[in-house]
Amino acid sequence: MEVDKKSFNLLVAIINHNHNQEGIALKNEFGQLVDTILIDSGSTFEGDEREHFDFTLPNVYYNGLLNQAHVAMKPGHTHLLLITSDVVIEDFDILLTRMKEVYTQNPKVAVYAPSAVHSTHHHMNNLKSNDIRKVTFTEGFCFAMPRPYLDEICPIDLSINKIGHGIDMYMGYLSMKNNCWAVVDDKVVVDHPHGSGYSDKQARIERDRWYATKSTAAQAYHYWISKDILKNKFGYFVLKFIMRFYRL
């Protein structure tokens, strides 16, 4: 997988389902700083809300939105920053500046995510390291990734997995497969509220069905990464050792 480590030209894609005003506000802020699109999945619009959206799709769930964001990247875009519209960001310029700094100064970084508050995964929350931390995966509510990685993931077959569970962990697998890192950055913090509008049981069924189409190594990575003790920096080194026994 060829990634130009010196080039950084970002597209921000904000994905939305019934958080219209929050999504519009995020687009207005990011749009002043970088190429930004706002994509909707089956929301109900009021007033002039619809005109702020670049793409209005039926309810295609997370993976349908990720597919559309990938398609929307122009030839010059080297990285995608995907953000769900319920994420709260205090300083947009700091997030973008820091992200570019991490990518340009750390050529092994593949997946980048700011730290969070209220994350369901401890390793995603701010641990006050004041630096990037290697992790086995980053959650999908706010992450950046180079285009070649997205080219390998997308398009995702929505007949197999539309809800989106497991995609974040597969991004971690691709990072390790290519001897690169997924990182969480404690220098930047965002807030992502709890809650979802889908069936967790169905999401797990779709995730497992999707992983059944992937390599034995990817399936093994997902199995081990699901252990809470292996989701952090310690887990990164354990997984790196375990994956030596698989053909990546």
URDASUL-V866800 format. One record per run of one state. SS is the DSSP state (h for helix, s for strand, l for the rest). FROM is the first residue (numbers start at 1). TO is the last residue. Records with the same first field share a line. If there is no record, write none. Layout:
# URDASUL-V866800
SS->FROM-TO ; FROM-TO
This chain:
# URDASUL-V866800
l->1-9 ; 17-19 ; 32-34 ; 42-48 ; 53-54 ; 58-60 ; 73-78 ; 85-86 ; 89-91 ; 106-108 ; 118-121 ; 126-131 ; 136-141 ; 154-166 ; 178-180 ; 193-199 ; 212-215 ; 226-227 ; 231-232 ; 246-248
s->10-16 ; 35-41 ; 55-57 ; 79-84 ; 87-88 ; 109-117 ; 125-125 ; 132-135 ; 142-146 ; 181-192
h->20-31 ; 49-52 ; 61-72 ; 92-105 ; 122-124 ; 147-153 ; 167-177 ; 200-211 ; 216-225 ; 228-230 ; 233-245
